[in-house]
Amino acid sequence: MVLNVAQLLKAAVGTTREYDVDEQFPMLDERLQLVEPVRGKVRLTRTNRGILVTARLRTAARLECSRCLDVYVENLPIRFDEEYIPVVDVVSGLPTHIPHESYAYLINEKHELDLQPAVREYGLLALPMKPLCSSECAGLCPQCGANLNREKCECVVEARDARFAPLAALLSPEEPPG
């Protein structure tokens, strides 16, 4: 996902280029495996400082459901608008003034723009906080651990809250004085 943008850096402000993306990207991080290539469109627009990248991408990742622990595939939309700033002026070859923005994406000395770090970061942000295989997932039985999506168990689950124990004692029948 590396694009040479030397010609676009020489163009007038407002000039755009569009690219189709269809790249294998095996992992977003060491624990998250993608099962589809990253696909979509990327628009590069020349700005007064660098290049604005508008990406509308999609992929799919293999996740573990947080209720039943089954593995399923989640579609991930990856969308971002980020400005990339060159480290070297394309005309003079001199280093450019890079603002003190530690979060800025950079265009390297060869005038190449690497989309991989942004795709990785925004892909991780697209992940659900609590992955669910479906909204109706029944999860696991807290007693026997059976997957309630596949089988029914005979366990009786009684929900008790220790904070209400004094009130429950008031509801229980009193023993007759003896």
C-alpha positions as CSV (number, residue, x, y, z in Angstrom):
1,M,0.0,0.0,0.0
2,V,2.8,2.4,-0.9
3,L,2.0,5.1,-3.5
4,N,4.6,7.3,-5.2
5,V,3.2,10.8,-5.0
6,A,6.1,12.9,-6.5
7,Q,4.0,14.1,-9.5
8,L,1.1,15.0,-7.2
9,L,3.4,17.0,-4.9
10,K,4.5,19.0,-8.0
11,A,0.8,19.7,-9.0
12,A,-1.3,22.6,-8.0
13,V,-3.2,22.7,-4.7
14,G,-6.6,21.0,-5.2
15,T,-5.4,18.4,-7.8
16,T,-6.7,14.9,-7.1
17,R,-5.9,11.4,-8.0
18,E,-8.0,8.3,-7.3
19,Y,-6.8,4.7,-6.8
20,D,-8.5,1.4,-6.3
21,V,-7.1,-0.6,-3.5
22,D,-7.1,-4.4,-3.4
23,E,-4.3,-5.5,-1.1
24,Q,-3.6,-8.5,1.0
25,F,-3.1,-7.4,4.5
26,P,-2.6,-10.5,6.7
27,M,-3.0,-8.9,10.1
28,L,-4.0,-5.7,11.8
29,D,-2.0,-6.7,14.9
30,E,-0.4,-9.9,16.2
31,R,-3.7,-11.3,17.4
32,L,-6.1,-10.2,14.7
33,Q,-6.2,-12.1,11.4
34,L,-7.9,-10.6,8.3
35,V,-9.8,-13.1,6.1
36,E,-10.4,-10.8,3.1
37,P,-8.1,-8.3,1.3
38,V,-8.5,-4.6,2.0
39,R,-10.6,-3.2,-0.8
40,G,-12.0,0.1,-1.8
41,K,-11.1,3.5,-3.1
42,V,-8.5,6.1,-2.0
43,R,-8.6,9.7,-3.1
44,L,-5.4,11.8,-2.9
45,T,-5.8,15.6,-2.9
46,R,-2.9,18.1,-3.0
47,T,-3.0,20.6,-0.1
48,N,-0.8,23.5,0.7
49,R,1.2,21.4,3.2
50,G,1.1,17.9,1.6
51,I,-1.6,15.4,0.5
52,L,-5.0,14.7,2.0
53,V,-5.9,11.0,1.8
54,T,-9.5,10.2,1.8
55,A,-9.9,6.4,2.2
56,R,-13.1,4.3,2.0
57,L,-12.0,0.7,2.5
58,R,-13.5,-2.5,3.8
59,T,-12.2,-5.9,4.9
60,A,-13.3,-8.7,7.3
61,A,-11.6,-10.1,10.4
62,R,-11.9,-13.3,12.3
63,L,-13.1,-12.5,15.9
64,E,-14.2,-14.4,19.0
65,C,-17.7,-13.7,20.3
66,S,-17.6,-12.2,23.8
67,R,-20.6,-14.2,24.9
68,C,-20.3,-17.7,23.5
69,L,-16.6,-17.7,22.5
70,D,-17.3,-19.0,19.0
71,V,-15.1,-17.6,16.2
72,Y,-17.0,-15.7,13.5
73,V,-16.2,-13.2,10.7
74,E,-16.9,-9.5,11.2
75,N,-17.0,-7.0,8.3
76,L,-14.9,-3.9,9.0
77,P,-15.4,-0.6,7.3
78,I,-12.2,1.4,7.3
79,R,-12.7,5.1,6.6
80,F,-10.3,8.0,7.3
81,D,-9.3,11.4,6.1
82,E,-5.7,12.2,7.0
83,E,-3.1,14.7,5.7
84,Y,0.3,13.3,4.9
85,I,3.2,15.7,5.1
86,P,6.4,15.4,3.0
87,V,9.8,15.2,4.8
88,V,11.6,16.5,1.7
89,D,10.6,19.2,-0.7
90,V,10.0,17.5,-4.1
91,V,11.4,20.4,-6.1
92,S,14.5,21.4,-4.1
93,G,15.3,18.2,-2.3
94,L,15.7,20.1,1.0
95,P,14.1,19.0,4.2
96,T,10.7,20.5,4.9
97,H,9.5,22.1,8.1
98,I,7.4,19.3,9.7
99,P,5.0,20.7,12.3
100,H,5.3,19.3,15.8
101,E,2.2,17.1,15.4
102,S,3.4,13.8,16.6
103,Y,0.3,12.2,15.0
104,A,1.0,13.4,11.5
105,Y,1.6,10.8,8.8
106,L,4.7,11.4,6.7
107,I,5.7,11.1,3.0
108,N,9.2,9.7,3.0
109,E,12.4,11.0,1.2
110,K,11.5,8.9,-2.0
111,H,8.1,10.8,-2.1
112,E,6.2,7.6,-1.2
113,L,3.1,7.6,0.9
114,D,2.5,4.4,2.9
115,L,-1.1,3.7,3.7
116,Q,-0.4,0.7,5.8
117,P,0.0,2.5,9.2
118,A,-3.3,4.4,8.8
119,V,-5.2,1.3,7.6
120,R,-3.9,-0.6,10.6
121,E,-4.8,2.1,13.1
122,Y,-8.3,2.8,11.7
123,G,-8.9,-0.9,11.2
124,L,-8.3,-1.5,14.9
125,L,-10.6,1.4,15.7
126,A,-13.3,-0.2,13.5
127,L,-13.3,-3.3,15.7
128,P,-16.3,-3.7,18.0
129,M,-15.6,-3.2,21.7
130,K,-17.6,-6.3,22.5
131,P,-17.7,-8.6,19.5
132,L,-20.9,-10.6,19.1
133,C,-21.6,-13.3,16.6
134,S,-25.2,-12.1,16.5
135,S,-27.3,-9.8,18.6
136,E,-29.4,-12.8,19.7
137,C,-26.4,-14.7,21.0
138,A,-27.4,-16.6,24.2
139,G,-23.8,-17.1,25.4
140,L,-22.6,-19.8,27.8
141,C,-24.4,-21.4,30.8
142,P,-22.7,-20.0,33.9
143,Q,-23.1,-23.4,35.7
144,C,-22.0,-26.0,33.2
145,G,-20.4,-23.9,30.4
146,A,-22.7,-25.3,27.6
147,N,-23.0,-23.1,24.5
148,L,-26.7,-22.1,24.8
149,N,-26.8,-21.3,21.0
150,R,-26.3,-25.0,20.2
151,E,-27.8,-26.9,23.1
152,K,-30.1,-26.5,26.1
153,C,-28.8,-27.4,29.5
154,E,-30.8,-28.5,32.6
155,C,-29.0,-26.2,34.9
156,V,-31.2,-23.9,37.1
157,V,-29.6,-20.5,37.2
158,E,-30.8,-18.5,40.1
159,A,-29.7,-14.9,40.0
160,R,-29.0,-13.6,43.5
161,D,-27.5,-10.3,44.6
162,A,-25.8,-10.4,48.1
163,R,-26.8,-6.8,48.7
164,F,-30.5,-7.9,48.9
165,A,-29.9,-10.8,51.4
166,P,-31.3,-8.8,54.4
167,L,-34.5,-8.1,52.5
168,A,-34.8,-11.7,51.4
169,A,-34.6,-12.7,55.1
170,L,-37.6,-10.6,55.8
171,L,-39.6,-12.4,53.1
172,S,-38.8,-15.9,54.4
173,P,-41.5,-17.4,56.7
174,E,-40.7,-17.1,60.4
175,E,-40.2,-20.1,62.5
176,P,-42.9,-20.5,65.3
177,P,-41.6,-19.9,68.8
178,G,-40.8,-23.2,70.3
